[in-house]
Amino acid sequence: MHDAVERGASTRSAERVDEAAAALPRTRDDGYLDAAATAPLRPEARAAMIAALDDGAANASSVHQAGHHARARVESARAEIAAAFGARPAEVTFTSGGTEANTLAIVGLALANPRGRHLVTTPLEHASVLESCRFLERVFGFAVDLAEVDASGRVRPASIAALVRPDTTLVSVGLANAEVGTVQHLAEYTGIVRASGALMHTDAVQAAAALPVRFEAGADGGWPGPGIDAMTLAGHKFGGPQGTGALLLRSGIAVEPVLHGGGQEHSRRAGTENVAGIAGFAAAVRASRLQLGSQGVALMASRDLLIERMLREVPGASLTGHRTERLPGHASFVVEGVSGESLLVALDAAGFAVSSGSACSAGANEPSPVLLALGLSADLAQTGLRFTLPRPVSGAAIDRIIGVLRAETEHASRRRGARTRRR
């Protein structure tokens, strides 16, 4: 009886997912489930880029009419992105992507605001944050402390409070983790950081395309809440072009440029602006924000069905990250007894593009530092599997995914049994 009820509930969930998937436009590759690495280019972004490219090749810093026209495109995009996140246009600095924006935030803020040489971050951060902190540690003698996290990937507020000290210059905590999808409640400790006099940065690269993120401290109903001084964005997570990003920096806060040359981007970031890329970035942000509510609900339905079936039907599968407080299209697992690489290869052969974790760390052939920070063993931390959905997937697609993973786990079990018998 219980099994029949459970099967009925799963069938209804699958039907809802199929309806949601059918209501959205199809992409050329509906097996692409790696949006956290890069989201498919939106048609709106492509159209904006083509329009900018067709308009000519003028430099936005040039004083002739063509240059003024290019400048107008850049400033229109700046105003649109600022409005989307509740910022002022002057608070938006365009960069070549999230990595550069994080580097500008960490290195630039630490060097320009020398109240001390102490930084606080977490072991969950993107490599661009952690490596920027290590650079400051190695070259400028900064001390770096990592806050504690729990088994779901939530930062412990008490740990932040314990680590912040009078010489802390900057605290950096990502709004959502790329590898396990857990969303942080930054408001639990931004007050502590502000009271100390330190600056607060959040890497919102993963979260901003999926949650109602707002930079303005007084904005209601949005993440990350008040008290953020700097926030990082990347265009390709919204379905914009790769190689575009932005740092949102509160007015009046000094930042030391990490790229030196001309006076572009209010003298914060030297280099000729990527006019077409910036236009595509703004168009993708606009389209993404318009779909945020409806797309989020549909993604959560797909995500939850995938999680439910993985945990019930794939031997050894365990969810990583917070069960509910996670990004809408993010489902991540470890599968005991099977290498993550073999699962990726099997899914790839079946037409599904997924990953083992952050694209910037994939291929390292070492246990995931994020999963180790969550308390997993080194062996288990090498079995990570991440599905990040750019759109809802059908129940039939989930059937195929589960079938591939069951076959691979059963094959791995037979191999282990054969090795045991040979001994």
Buried (B, 14 or more C-beta within 10 A) or exposed (E): EEEEEEEEEBEEBBEBBBBBBEEBEEEEEBBBBBBBBBBBBBEBBBEBBEBBEEBEEBBBBBEEEBBEBBBEBBBBBBBBBBBBBBBBBEBBBBBBBBBBBBBBBBBBBBBBBEBBBBBBBBBBBBBBBBBBBBBBBEEEEBBBBBBBBBEBBBBBBEBBBBBBEEBBBBBBBBBBBBBBBBBBBBBBBBBBBBEBBBBBBBBBBBBBBBBBBBBBEEBEEBBBBBBBBBBBBBBBBBBBBBBBBBBBBBEEBEBBBBBEEEEBBEEBBBBEBBBBBBBBBBBBBBBBBEBBEEBBEBBBBBBBBBBBBBEEBBBBBBBBBBEEBBBBBBBBBBBBBBBBBBBBEBBEEBEBBBBBBBBBBBEEEEBBBBBBBBEBEEEBBBBBBBBBBBBBBBBEBBEBBBEBBBEBBEEBBEEEEEEEEEE
